[in-house]
Amino acid sequence: MANHGCLALCQSGFEHLLVREMGSVGAAASASGPGWVTAAASEAAPLRGAAFAHALLDVEVVAEGERVNEIAQRIADFFAASLVGERVEGAWPCVFGAGQDVAGLGRRVAAVEAAFRDILKKRLGRVAKLASAQRPRVGAARGLFVWFTDFGRAHVARSAYLCGPCRMADDDSAPSRSYLKVEESYAIIGREPGPGEIVCDLGAAPGGWSYSAAKRGARVVAVDNGPLKGGALANPLIEHRREDAFGFSPAGGAAYDWLFCDMLEDPRRVLQAVLSPWLRGGWCRRFIVNLKFGRVDPIELLGDLRSAGSALSTHARGARIVHLYHDREEFTVTGSLPP
């Protein structure tokens, strides 16, 4: 076992972009593989705002071995030693995982986890009963986090920082799978639409995001020349305006509680024609905006978003730029305007 610094997790297939993003903020990657990048422990703090990072593990040891029981025993030995002087009073996260691109690795992880839990029950029964396999969504967490980068190599951490991305449950009434992106975004911004609030959804069709807000009791102005479908069609809380989303602005300068925008358009056009004027004019209190980067350099786009003169830096300094679990070649930007 050896200290291994920081393990940054990301969506599999995007680790090369996380490495580039790290470089753009002065952090250096030491190794990478499907869904993960390692770096020195000192790099963990600057990476908390990284768009491509889903979680950051403060890896204390790397448990290695050829057999399932061997790895499980080493994880259990480390965990038991780490608990000396620590009181465990309530539920704690016990999370095992691995990238999805290595055939059979998931089964290996499940076997090691089962063996570890058996050992823990025998050695620390009360602590074992309080273990939860549910990973926290956002923020710093303490428990046990184990991530396999190979069949015989498990990175083990007691502390982790969760950036927010998480797989969401589908809804048969949702008009499209884009619904999952806005559902995922609520935990990142720290709240969701509700009764008494009004949402403006630009580029709404077929209505996944509008449906998400309406099912929570919010009223929605859905702006799109295209048709609404599924649970958004004829929904009494959704007013469908067949207009060009780029030309829409609040009447009389009135502010909406939320701005939603998920359009298959050049991200710089969305920035210039939607996000910038809405933030500059104070036309919304909170926003969730999706930016497609398939035809632009995503690291350059991040630089534009984070630059000192950008709309985000000027009007919404606490905004988050995240590559969600349900995002592909796109970022989701969430934030609030000052009162």
C-alpha positions in Angstrom: 0.0 0.0 0.0 1.2 3.5 -0.8 -0.1 7.1 -0.8 -1.5 8.0 -4.2 -2.7 11.6 -3.9 -5.8 12.7 -5.6 -8.0 10.5 -7.9 -10.3 12.6 -10.1 -13.3 10.7 -11.6 -15.0 11.8 -14.8 -17.3 10.5 -17.5 -15.6 7.6 -19.3 -14.2 8.8 -22.6 -13.7 12.4 -21.4 -10.6 11.9 -19.3 -8.4 13.5 -21.9 -10.4 16.7 -21.6 -10.1 16.6 -17.8 -6.4 16.3 -18.2 -6.4 19.3 -20.6 -8.7 21.3 -18.2 -6.3 20.5 -15.3 -3.4 21.9 -17.4 -5.4 25.1 -18.1 -5.6 25.8 -14.4 -2.0 24.9 -13.6 -2.6 21.4 -12.3 -0.7 18.3 -13.6 -2.1 14.9 -14.2 0.2 12.0 -13.3 -1.8 9.1 -15.0 -5.2 8.5 -16.5 -7.5 5.7 -17.7 -11.2 5.1 -18.5 -13.1 7.5 -16.3 -10.2 8.6 -14.0 -7.2 10.8 -13.7 -4.6 10.9 -10.9 -2.7 13.9 -9.6 -0.7 15.0 -6.6 -2.7 15.6 -3.4 -2.0 19.3 -3.6 -4.0 19.5 -6.8 -7.3 18.5 -5.2 -8.5 21.9 -4.0 -8.1 23.7 -7.4 -9.9 20.8 -9.1 -13.1 21.3 -7.1 -14.4 23.7 -9.8 -13.3 21.5 -12.7 -16.1 21.1 -15.2 -15.1 17.5 -16.2 -14.6 16.2 -12.6 -17.4 14.2 -11.1 -15.7 13.4 -7.9 -12.3 13.9 -6.2 -11.0 11.1 -3.9 -8.3 11.9 -1.3 -6.6 8.6 -1.8 -4.6 7.4 1.2 -3.6 4.0 0.0 -3.7 1.7 -3.0 -4.8 -1.8 -2.2 -3.3 -4.3 -4.6 -3.6 -8.1 -4.9 -4.5 -10.9 -7.3 -7.3 -12.4 -5.3 -10.7 -10.9 -4.2 -10.2 -11.8 -0.5 -6.7 -10.5 -0.6 -7.8 -7.0 -1.8 -10.8 -7.0 0.5 -8.7 -7.8 3.5 -6.2 -5.0 2.8 -9.1 -2.5 2.4 -10.6 -3.7 5.7 -7.2 -3.5 7.5 -6.8 0.1 6.3 -10.3 1.1 7.2 -10.2 -0.4 10.7 -6.8 1.3 11.4 -8.2 4.7 10.1 -11.1 4.5 12.6 -8.9 4.6 15.7 -10.0 7.6 17.7 -13.0 8.3 15.4 -16.6 8.0 16.6 -19.1 6.6 14.0 -22.5 7.8 15.2 -24.7 7.7 12.0 -24.9 6.4 8.5 -21.7 6.7 6.5 -21.1 6.2 2.7 -19.4 3.0 1.7 -19.0 3.3 -2.0 -17.2 1.0 -4.4 -16.9 1.7 -8.1 -14.9 1.4 -11.4 -15.0 2.7 -14.9 -17.5 1.0 -17.3 -15.1 0.4 -20.2 -13.2 -2.5 -18.7 -15.0 -5.8 -19.4 -15.6 -7.8 -16.2 -14.3 -5.2 -13.9 -17.7 -4.4 -12.4 -18.1 -8.0 -11.3 -14.7 -7.9 -9.7 -15.6 -4.8 -7.8 -18.9 -6.3 -6.6 -17.1 -9.4 -5.3 -14.5 -7.4 -3.4 -17.2 -5.2 -1.9 -19.1 -8.2 -0.7 -16.0 -9.8 0.8 -15.1 -6.5 2.5 -18.6 -6.1 4.0 -18.4 -9.7 5.4 -15.0 -8.9 7.0 -16.4 -5.6 8.4 -19.4 -7.4 9.9 -17.2 -9.8 11.8 -14.7 -7.1 13.0 -16.9 -4.0 13.5 -20.5 -5.1 13.4 -22.1 -1.9 14.7 -20.1 0.2 12.1 -21.0 -2.2 9.4 -24.7 -1.8 10.1 -24.4 2.0 9.5 -22.8 1.6 6.1 -24.7 3.0 3.1 -23.9 2.2 -0.5 -25.6 5.5 -1.6 -23.0 8.0 -2.7 -23.6 11.6 -1.6 -24.5 14.1 -4.3 -22.6 17.3 -3.7 -19.8 18.5 -1.4 -17.3 17.1 1.0 -18.0 13.7 2.5 -16.3 11.2 4.9 -16.7 7.5 4.8 -15.0 4.9 2.6 -14.6 5.4 -1.2 -13.0 2.7 -3.2 -12.3 3.0 -7.0 -10.7 0.2 -9.1 -8.5 1.3 -12.0 -7.6 -2.4 -12.7 -8.6 -5.9 -11.5 -5.8 -5.9 -8.9 -5.6 -2.2 -8.0 -8.0 -0.3 -5.8 -7.6 3.3 -4.8 -9.0 3.8 -1.2 -10.0 7.1 0.4 -11.8 8.1 3.6 -12.6 11.6 2.3 -14.0 12.7 -1.1 -15.5 15.8 -2.7 -18.6 15.1 -4.8 -19.1 17.6 -7.7 -22.7 16.8 -8.3 -23.1 14.6 -11.5 -25.2 11.5 -10.9 -27.3 9.1 -12.8 -31.0 10.0 -12.6 -34.2 7.9 -12.9 -36.2 8.3 -16.1 -39.8 9.2 -16.3 -42.1 7.6 -18.9 -44.0 10.8 -19.3 -40.9 12.9 -20.1 -40.9 13.9 -23.8 -37.1 13.3 -24.2 -34.1 12.0 -22.4 -32.8 15.6 -22.1 -35.2 15.7 -19.1 -32.5 13.8 -17.2 -30.0 16.7 -17.6 -32.2 19.3 -15.9 -33.2 16.8 -13.2 -29.5 16.2 -12.5 -28.9 20.0 -12.4 -31.1 20.8 -9.5 -28.7 19.3 -6.9 -25.9 21.3 -8.3 -27.7 24.6 -8.1 -29.0 23.6 -4.7 -32.8 24.0 -5.4 -35.5 23.3 -7.9 -38.5 25.1 -9.4 -41.7 24.9 -7.3 -45.3 26.2 -6.9 -45.5 30.0 -7.3 -42.5 30.2 -9.5 -42.4 30.9 -13.3 -39.9 29.3 -15.6 -39.0 30.5 -19.1 -37.8 27.6 -21.2 -36.1 28.7 -24.4 -35.8 26.1 -27.2 -38.3 24.0 -25.2 -39.5 21.4 -27.7 -40.2 18.6 -27.3 -40.6 19.8 -23.7 -38.5 17.7 -21.4 -37.2 20.6 -19.3 -40.7 22.3 -19.2 -42.2 19.0 -18.1 -39.6 18.7 -15.3 -40.6 22.2 -13.9 -44.3 21.7 -14.3 -44.3 18.4 -12.5 -43.0 20.3 -9.5 -45.9 22.8 -9.7 -44.1 25.7 -11.4 -45.7 27.6 -14.3 -43.7 27.5 -17.5 -43.5 29.6 -20.6 -42.1 27.2 -23.2 -40.7 29.1 -26.2 -40.2 27.1 -29.4 -41.6 26.9 -32.9 -41.5 23.1 -32.6 -44.2 20.9 -31.0 -44.3 19.8 -27.4 -44.8 16.1 -26.7 -45.5 13.6 -23.9 -46.2 15.1 -20.5 -45.5 18.6 -21.8 -48.3 18.5 -24.4 -51.5 20.2 -23.2 -50.1 20.5 -19.7 -52.1 23.1 -17.9 -49.0 24.6 -16.3 -47.2 25.0 -19.6 -47.9 27.9 -21.9 -46.4 27.1 -25.4 -45.4 30.1 -27.4 -44.5 29.3 -30.9 -41.7 31.9 -31.3 -38.0 32.1 -32.1 -36.3 31.5 -28.8 -33.4 33.8 -29.7 -35.7 36.8 -30.2 -37.7 36.3 -27.0 -37.3 38.6 -24.0 -39.5 39.3 -21.0 -42.3 41.9 -21.5 -41.6 45.1 -19.7 -38.4 43.8 -18.3 -40.2 41.5 -15.8 -37.9 38.8 -14.3 -38.6 35.1 -14.4 -37.7 32.9 -11.5 -35.8 30.5 -13.8 -34.3 30.5 -17.2 -34.0 27.1 -18.9 -32.2 26.8 -22.2 -31.1 23.6 -24.0 -30.7 24.3 -27.8 -28.8 22.4 -30.5 -27.0 25.6 -31.5 -23.4 27.0 -31.5 -22.5 27.6 -27.8 -21.1 31.1 -28.6 -24.4 32.1 -30.2 -26.3 30.9 -27.1 -23.9 32.9 -24.9 -24.2 36.0 -26.9 -27.9 35.9 -27.8 -29.3 34.3 -24.7 -27.2 34.0 -21.6 -25.4 37.3 -21.7 -28.5 39.5 -22.3 -30.6 37.6 -19.7 -27.9 38.0 -17.1 -27.1 41.6 -18.0 -30.8 42.5 -18.0 -31.6 40.7 -14.7 -34.4 38.8 -16.5 -34.1 35.7 -14.4 -33.2 34.9 -10.8 -31.7 31.4 -11.5 -30.6 29.7 -14.7 -29.8 26.3 -16.1 -28.3 26.6 -19.6 -26.8 23.8 -21.8 -24.0 24.5 -24.2 -23.0 22.1 -26.9 -19.2 21.9 -27.5 -19.1 19.3 -30.2 -17.9 21.7 -32.9 -15.7 23.9 -30.7 -12.7 23.4 -28.5 -14.3 22.7 -25.1 -11.3 24.0 -23.1 -11.3 27.2 -25.1 -15.0 27.5 -24.4 -14.3 27.0 -20.7 -11.8 29.8 -20.9 -14.3 32.1 -22.4 -16.9 31.3 -19.8 -14.5 31.9 -16.9 -12.8 35.0 -18.3 -12.9 38.1 -16.2 -15.2 39.9 -18.6 -17.7 37.1 -19.2 -21.4 37.4 -18.3 -20.9 34.7 -15.7 -17.9 36.4 -14.0 -19.7 39.8 -14.1 -23.3 38.8 -13.1 -23.2 35.3 -11.6 -19.9 34.7 -9.9 -21.0 31.6 -8.1 -22.1 29.8 -11.3 -21.1 26.2 -11.9 -20.0 24.8 -15.2 -20.4 21.0 -15.1 -20.1 18.1 -17.5 -23.1 16.1 -16.2 -23.5 12.3 -16.0 -26.2 12.7 -18.7 -24.3 15.3 -20.8 -22.4 14.1 -23.9 -20.5 16.8 -25.8 -22.0 19.6 -23.8 -21.7 21.6 -20.6 -24.5 22.5 -18.3 -24.1 26.0 -16.6 -26.1 26.7 -13.5 -26.2 29.7 -11.2 -28.1 32.5 -9.5 -28.1 36.3 -9.8 -27.6 38.4 -6.7 -30.9 39.7 -5.2 
